[in-house]
């Protein structure tokens, strides 16, 4: 009864199934490994943030450009505070507030964005402590420039004067007449009584949407593998039922005609 499995049509079906199942399993396993890698990277990144806090600070120039290896490292820079901006819609300990961002003009001419601290409520320049005068040396965690729309960073435009939605050199360079480092620093201790903003893990190292997409793709590929097996058994069962019905002579006329046309071709190929 199962000799039909040796016909060319079923030979093609069987080859497809034998290739499709390992491919789906391989792709599902690969997507799962990507998810596991992101979980490991997220755990390591969180541990690295706490480790970096205990390391000795290094000059800013030694840590640039910012990448996964240098993000969160303790950096130090010397200069004079200049323009001050407020960064709205920033949460800390589940409370709404804003960052106080001040540009530090360094001896090299460029400015380093420094987050001096966080304040609760809506941005109000009158409530913000003035930046220290004269030359200062700051120490804090180095961070990469933010990208509007990513990791909760607002992409809102049309903010009032003196505010910026993202701490990014691309945004700040339009607000000041001098160059800005493509990085920023959050002070370890909040300035003038403000709450210090904790450092964050490097980009693409957390359990973000991409990580859960990998997990979703894992399930999809394994479902595809199961669907291939299901369809193969369904086709097999249907073929067996056709043969039994043909032997009993109970096939509809049109199906019987199709079967009669297929059988000579299959016998000739065999």
C-alpha positions, 0 to 999 in steps of 0.5 A: 500500500505504501509503494506510492512513497517511491513515486517521483511526486512523493520522492520530491515531497519527502526530500522537501520534508527531510530538508525543511525540518532540520532547517527550521530546527537550526533556525529556531536554535539559532534564534534561541541562542541569540536570545540567550546571548542578550540575556547574558549581555544584559546580566553582564552589563548590569554587573559591569555598571556596579564594577565601573563605579568602584574603578579609578577615574580616567581622563576623558580623552582616554575613554573616547570614543564611547563604546560598550567597553568604555560606556559606564567607566569613570571619567574626569574632565576639567573646565568651566561650566557654560550653557545650562539646559533642562531635559524633561520627561525623565523618571527616577525611582518611578517619579517624574522629573527632569535632568539638569544638563550643563555644558562644561567648556574644556581646555580643548575648546569642545564642551562636555555635556554633564548631567549635574543631577535630577529634580522632580516635577516639571522643568522650572529654571527658577528651581535649578541651582546655578552651576559652580563658577570658575574652573571645576573638575568633574568625575562621573560615569561616561555615557554614549549620546542618546538617540531620540526614540530609543530606550525611552528617550523622547523624540518630542520637538518644539520644546521651550527655550532652554530645554532639549529632549535628548542628550546628544551631540547632534542635538546640542551642537545646534544650541551652542556656537562651539563643538560638543563631545559625542558623549556625556557624563553623569556625576556620581554625586548630585550637584547642589543637593540634586539627586544623582542620575545613575549610569545605564548599561550600554545600548543593545545590551539589555532585554529590549524589544529585539531580544524578545523578537528573537524569542518570538522567532524561536517559537515560530521556527519550531512551529514551522517544523511541527507544521511540516511534519503535520502536513506530511502525515496529513498528505500520507493519510489522504493518499492511503485513503485514496488508495483504499477508496479506489480499491473499494471503487467508491471514488467520485468519478472526477477523482477516479479519472485523475487517479487513472491519469496519474497512475500510468505516469507514475508506473512509467517513471518507476 
